């Protein structure tokens, strides 16, 4: 593997600010980001990437590649939590296994955005319809995780009862999914005219906001590292090896479909990432028996840093081999 790819990624300003946030925690600095600010930054990033994706989608149109990519995205969002559940069941109870499996079946929008920035820096083209794949992959894993819990547990000798209306609302109408899909639709409806109007907002300050958000993510990730003591070697290994395996499966599917290299990297990143916002919120509500420190710390303190520092260039290296 070309080490220059990793070095180039690490020396990207947003990644360096992620390290700065982690360092602040390690040296016990009083640096902190007030609670409402990260939420605002994350909503901005979802709006900007969704709107741009909608504009690009209307340019590319609904082609066979688009349809196959979206179908593959939904397939992976359902397949990953199923097979990882049975791996996790080797060491964990049903509740924790299902919650972690759902976390890894879903996606991290910030990892996707970081990969987009990485591609832009390298001058590798990608299509806006990948944002639609991002939107489609967020929710199915929550549903699959709840189905697994219902299938493999009983409450006092009776099948477990789940408030499916609440589950579906949380899965498909949570703030991140709603804003992302809504922005995608608005971008699609307004097209180039809408892009010209919002470009100073959605493009001009995008990397500055991403940098500030990753600074906060560095703070949060470092604070979560202490929770890894509760997970043990098994889950730490899982949090690194499973993303690599999922990315490999994603790359093989991308090669089969005939995706471009840029789209393939984004698809691999979607397959490899893990949710640390939407799925944990849903799991806390629907599976209170699961331990949040397990599924949050593995996704946020291990998989997220691994993907944005090493994973993205590693997956691009795999693409260079497969597409050669």
N, C-alpha and C positions, 0 to 999 in steps of 0.2 A: 504494500500500500504506500502511496506517495505521501510522505509526512508533511509535505508542503500544504496539502489540503487541510489537515488538522490545524497546522500553524496559522494558515490563512483564516480559518474559521475562528480560532481562539483570539486572534488579533483584530477581530471585528469589534468595533466599539460596543455594541449591545452586549456581546459575550463578556468583554472585559468588565463592564459595569455589573454583570451578574457575579463575577468573581469578587468585585469590590464589595457587593452586598454581603457575600459569604464571609469575606475577610473582616468586615465590620463586626459580625457576630463573634467570630473566633477571637478577635482582640478585645472584645467587650466594649466596643464603641457605643455611644448612646444614639447612633444614627437610627432613625425610624421614619417610616412613611405613615402619616395619619390614615386611619382605617378607611375613610370614604374614598381616598384618592386612588388606591389600586383598583377598586371597583369601577370608578370612572374611567381609568385608563384601559381596563379590559373591555369595557363597553365600547370605547372609541375604537380599539383595534378590531373588534368584531364588526362594527359598523363599516369601517374603512375597507377591510378585506372583503366583506360581503358585497358592498356596493361596487367595488372594482370587479369582483367576480361576475356580478350581474351584467356589467357593461361588456366584459370580455365574452360572456356567454352569448350575448346577442350577436356579437361579431362572428363567433365560430359557428353558431347555429347548433341544432340538435342532430348530430351526426351519429353514425353507427359506433364510432369510438366513444363518443360521449355516453351513449346508452350502455355500452358494455362496461365502461368504467364505473358508472353509477351502480350497475348491478353487482359488479365485483366488490364495490365498497360496502354495499349492504350485506353481501355474502360474508365478507371478512368480519364485519361487525357482529354477525350472528355466530360464525364459526369459532372465533378466538375465545369468547367466554365459555363455550362448551368444552373445547379440548383442554383449556387451562384449568377449568374447574376440576377435572378428573386428576390432573397433575397435583393441584393444590390439596385435593382430598387425601392424598397420601400422608400429609402431615398436619392438616388443619381440619376443624369441624366444618359442617355444611355451611353455616352462616358466614364464617370468615372466608371460606373458599369461594362461595358465590359472590360475595362483595368484592373480593380482589379480582376475580375473573371478570366481573362486569366492568371494573375499573380499567382493566387492560383490553377489554373489547371495545371500549369507547376511545375517544381521542383527546389530544391536547391541542387546542386552537393556537396557543402561543408557540408550541413547537413547530406547527405548520407555518406560522407567520415567520418564525426565525429561519426556517428552511427556504421560504420564499425570498427573504432578504439575502440569504447565502447564494441562491441561484442568480439573483439580480446582480450581486457583487461580481460573480464569475461571468456574467453575460450569457447565461444559459436560459433560453426561452421556455416558458411554460404557459399553459392555458388557464383562463379564468374559470372554466367549468369545474376545475378541481375544488373550488370553494363549495360547489354543490355536493361533491363527494364528502367534504368535511361536514356539511350540515346533515347529510344522511347517516353518517356513521356515529353521531353523538348519542342517539336515543335507543337504537335496537338492543344494545348491550344491557341496558337497564331492564328491559322487558325480559330478555333471556335470563339474566341473573335472578329475577323474581320467579320465573318459571322453574329454574333449577332448585331454588329454595323450596318451592311448593312441592316439587316432585320428591325431594329427598329428606323432607322433615314432616313430622306430624306433631300436632299440639294436643296433648292429653288423649292420644289414641285416635284423634280425628284429623282429617286433612287441614293443613294450615290455611287460614282465611286471610285474604289480601284485599284491601280496598283498591280495586283496579282503576277506578275513576281517578283516584289521587295519583296512582302510579303513572297513568297515561298523561295526566296533566303535568306532572313533574318531568316526564320524559320528553314530551313534545312541546310544552309551552313554558319551560323554564327560560329565564331571561336570555341566556346565551344563545340557545337554539332559536328562540323567537326573533331576537334582534338580527342574528346572522341570516336567517331565511328571509326576514322582512327586508333587510338591506339588499340582499341578492335580487329579490323581486323588484324593488325600486330601481336598482341599477339596470335591470333588464328592461323595465318599462321606459326609463328616461334615456338610456343609451348614451351616445357621445355627447349629446346636448347637456344631459345631466352631469356627465363627467367634467365638462368644461366649467360648469358652475361650481362644483364642489372640489375640484382638483386642488386648490390651495389648502383645503382642509383635510381631504382624504389622502393626499399624496405629499404635500409640502412639509407637514409636521409629523408624518408617519414614523420615520426612523427615530426622531427625538422621543416620541411617546413610547415606542418599543424599547428604547434604551432605558428610559425611566422605569418602565414596568419591569424589565429584567433586573434592574437594581433591586426593586422590591422583592422579586422572586428569589434573588440571591439571599436576601435577609431571611425570608420564610424558609427556604430550603435548608439553610444552615441551622435554623432553630429546630427543624424537624429531624436533624441527624441524630439527636439524642434518643429519639423514638426507635431508631434502628436497633438499639440494644434489645428491644422487646421482640424483634422479628427473627433474629438468629440468622445463621449463615444460609439456611435454605431459602428464605425469602429474599435476601440480598442477591443471591445467585439468580433466583427467579427473575428479579427486577432488571437484571442485565441480559441474561441469556434469552428470555422469552421475547423481548423486543427485537433482538437480532434474528431470531427464528421467524417472527412475524414479518419483519422487513424482507427476509429472504423469500418467504412465500409471496409477499406482495410484489417483489421484483419479478418473480417467475410469472405471475399473473399478468403483470404489466408488459413483459416481453411477449407473452402469448397474444395479448390484445393488440400489441403494436404501438404502445404509447411512445411518445417522444421521451428523451432522457430527462428533461425537466419535469414533465408530468409523472414519470416513473419515480423520481426521487420524492416528490410530494406524496404520491400514493404509498410508497414504502414508509415514509415518515408517519402518515396516518395509521398505517397498520402497526407500526412499532410504538406509537405513543400511548400514554395512559392518561385517563381523566383524573384531575385532582380538584375539580370544581363541581361539575354537573352530577357525575355519578356519586361522589361522596355525599352530596346533599340529598340525593334520592335514596341512597342506602341508609343514611341516618334516619330517614323518615319511615322507610318500609321494612328495613331489617335492623332494628335496634339491637338485636342480639350480637351483631358483628362488631368487632373491635375497630373503631376508626383509626387508631394509631397504626394498625397494620396496613390498611389499604391506602391511607393518605400518605404515610411516610415512605412507603415503597415507591409510589408513583411520583411524589414530589421531591423527595430527598435523594433518590437513586436514579429512577428512569428518566426523569426530566433533565437533570444535569448531564447524564450519560448521553442522551440523544442530542442535545444542543452542542455539546463539546466534541464528542467522539462519533456518535451515531450518524449524524448527517454526512460528514465527510466519508465515513466508512461505507454508507449505503451508496454514495456517489461512486466510490471505488468499485463496488460490486456492479454498478450500472456500466461503468467503463469496460469491465470484463465481459459482461453479458451482451452488450451492444456493439462490441468490437467487430 
